[in-house]
Amino acid sequence: MCIRDSSPYYDGMPQSFHPYSVFRWELVPGRFWGKSLLEDLIEPQRTINAIDSLVILNRKTMVSPQKLIPTGCGIPNGDWSGAPGLQMEYRPVGANGAKPEIIPGVALPPQVFQERQSKVEELYRIARTNEILQGIKPSGVSTYSALQLLQEQSYSVLSPQIHRWEKFIEKGETKKIK
């Protein structure tokens, strides 16, 4: 017995055998499946994840103060109480009876956080999720006509996807009716 004979979707017409409809976010010439929205979002998200990992690593290691313990000062290595951090023994030059020192931790430069913020904005730009589509009134817009214009512009950017989505729903419902 053929799988077509047992399928409730098969009515003898070859094009009605499959019970699903194809929806492509972005059409790509020569590619059947098209391109999804997520394909463009992967690279900026990987960069954000790498920056977040760097921030966590920095917070766990570099922000902790490091302790320099001169040899012969009477503090055994690893016995200094207080905040966690690297304890290094060193031999002081020319000074007998040098005291232990604490080297403050090093924070990440602000450029790292600026890069992260720019990647987050890039994600929003690629996904086309601006304030007006989220129902948030953008700052500096006070009239209804300006809000309406922004909404129309936002929808016009998505009109090819909306049109394909309408066709996708139409095909699926047509198959249900058949």
C-alpha positions as CSV (number, residue, x, y, z in Angstrom):
1,M,0.0,0.0,0.0
2,C,1.3,3.4,-1.0
3,I,1.5,6.1,1.6
4,R,-0.6,8.3,-0.7
5,D,-3.5,5.9,-0.4
6,S,-3.5,6.1,3.4
7,S,-3.2,9.8,3.6
8,P,-6.4,11.7,4.4
9,Y,-5.0,14.7,2.5
10,Y,-4.6,12.9,-0.8
11,D,-7.5,13.4,-3.1
12,G,-6.0,12.0,-6.3
13,M,-4.3,15.3,-7.2
14,P,-0.5,15.2,-7.0
15,Q,-0.2,18.8,-5.7
16,S,-2.6,18.2,-2.7
17,F,-0.7,15.3,-1.2
18,H,1.4,17.2,1.3
19,P,-0.6,18.6,4.2
20,Y,1.7,21.6,4.8
21,S,2.3,24.9,3.1
22,V,5.6,26.6,2.5
23,F,6.3,30.0,4.0
24,R,9.6,31.7,3.2
25,W,10.6,34.8,5.1
26,E,12.9,36.0,2.3
27,L,13.1,34.5,-1.2
28,V,16.5,33.5,-2.4
29,P,16.9,32.7,-6.1
30,G,17.9,29.1,-6.7
31,R,17.0,28.0,-3.2
32,F,13.7,26.2,-2.5
33,W,13.4,26.8,1.2
34,G,14.3,30.5,1.1
35,K,15.9,32.3,4.0
36,S,14.6,32.7,7.5
37,L,14.8,35.8,9.6
38,L,17.0,33.9,12.1
39,E,19.8,33.4,9.6
40,D,20.7,37.1,9.6
41,L,20.4,37.3,13.4
42,I,22.9,34.5,14.2
43,E,26.2,36.4,13.7
44,P,25.3,39.5,15.8
45,Q,23.9,37.2,18.5
46,R,27.2,35.2,18.6
47,T,29.1,38.5,19.0
48,I,26.8,39.5,21.9
49,N,27.3,36.1,23.5
50,A,31.1,36.4,23.2
51,I,31.0,39.9,24.8
52,D,28.9,38.6,27.6
53,S,31.3,35.7,28.2
54,L,34.2,38.2,28.3
55,V,32.4,40.4,30.8
56,I,31.6,37.3,33.0
57,L,35.3,36.1,32.8
58,N,36.5,39.6,33.6
59,R,34.2,39.9,36.5
60,K,35.4,36.5,37.9
61,T,39.1,37.2,37.4
62,M,40.4,40.6,36.5
63,V,38.2,42.7,38.7
64,S,39.4,40.9,41.8
65,P,42.4,42.6,43.4
66,Q,45.7,40.8,43.1
67,K,48.1,40.6,46.0
68,L,51.9,41.0,45.8
69,I,53.6,39.3,48.8
70,P,57.3,40.0,49.2
71,T,59.4,37.0,50.3
72,G,60.5,37.1,53.8
73,C,57.6,39.3,55.1
74,G,56.2,36.5,57.2
75,I,52.9,35.8,55.2
76,P,52.8,32.3,53.8
77,N,51.6,32.1,50.2
78,G,47.8,31.5,50.1
79,D,47.1,32.6,53.7
80,W,46.2,36.2,53.1
81,S,42.5,36.6,54.0
82,G,40.1,38.9,52.2
83,A,38.7,39.1,48.8
84,P,39.7,36.4,46.3
85,G,42.4,37.2,43.9
86,L,45.8,36.0,42.7
87,Q,48.5,36.0,45.3
88,M,52.0,36.3,43.9
89,E,55.3,36.1,45.8
90,Y,58.0,38.3,44.6
91,R,61.5,39.2,45.7
92,P,61.8,43.0,46.4
93,V,64.9,44.7,45.0
94,G,66.9,46.9,47.3
95,A,64.3,47.2,50.0
96,N,64.6,45.1,53.1
97,G,61.3,44.5,54.9
98,A,59.0,45.5,52.0
99,K,55.3,45.4,52.8
100,P,52.6,43.4,50.9
101,E,50.7,45.4,48.3
102,I,47.3,45.1,46.7
103,I,47.0,45.8,43.0
104,P,43.4,46.9,42.1
105,G,41.4,45.0,39.5
106,V,41.2,46.1,35.9
107,A,37.7,46.8,34.4
108,L,36.8,46.3,30.8
109,P,37.1,49.4,28.6
110,P,33.8,51.2,27.7
111,Q,34.3,50.3,24.0
112,V,33.3,46.7,24.9
113,F,30.0,47.8,26.2
114,Q,29.5,50.2,23.3
115,E,30.1,47.4,20.8
116,R,27.6,45.2,22.7
117,Q,25.0,48.0,22.5
118,S,25.6,48.5,18.8
119,K,25.1,44.7,18.2
120,V,21.8,44.8,20.1
121,E,20.7,47.7,17.9
122,E,21.8,45.8,14.9
123,L,19.6,42.8,16.0
124,Y,16.6,45.1,16.3
125,R,17.4,46.6,12.9
126,I,17.7,43.2,11.2
127,A,14.6,41.9,12.9
128,R,12.8,45.1,12.0
129,T,11.4,45.4,15.5
130,N,11.3,49.1,16.1
131,E,9.4,51.0,18.8
132,I,6.3,51.7,16.7
133,L,5.7,48.0,15.9
134,Q,6.1,47.2,19.6
135,G,3.4,49.7,20.4
136,I,5.8,52.2,22.0
137,K,5.6,55.9,21.1
138,P,9.0,57.0,19.9
139,S,10.5,60.0,21.7
140,G,10.1,63.3,19.9
141,V,6.9,62.2,18.1
142,S,3.9,64.1,19.4
143,T,1.2,64.1,16.7
144,Y,-1.0,61.3,15.6
145,S,-0.2,61.9,11.9
146,A,3.5,61.4,12.6
147,L,2.8,58.2,14.5
148,Q,0.6,57.0,11.6
149,L,3.3,57.8,9.1
150,L,5.9,55.9,11.1
151,Q,3.5,52.9,11.4
152,E,2.9,52.9,7.6
153,Q,6.6,53.0,6.9
154,S,7.2,50.1,9.3
155,Y,4.5,48.0,7.7
156,S,5.7,48.8,4.2
157,V,9.1,47.4,5.0
158,L,7.4,44.1,6.0
159,S,4.9,44.1,3.2
160,P,6.6,41.3,1.1
161,Q,6.7,39.0,4.2
162,I,3.1,39.9,5.1
163,H,2.0,39.1,1.6
164,R,3.7,35.7,1.6
165,W,2.2,35.0,5.1
166,E,-1.3,35.8,3.7
167,K,-0.7,33.3,0.8
168,F,0.7,30.7,3.3
169,I,-2.5,31.0,5.5
170,E,-4.7,30.9,2.3
171,K,-3.1,27.7,1.0
172,G,-3.3,26.0,4.4
173,E,-7.0,26.9,4.9
174,T,-7.7,25.8,1.3
175,K,-6.2,22.4,2.0
176,K,-8.4,22.1,5.2
177,I,-11.5,22.9,3.2
178,K,-10.7,20.3,0.6
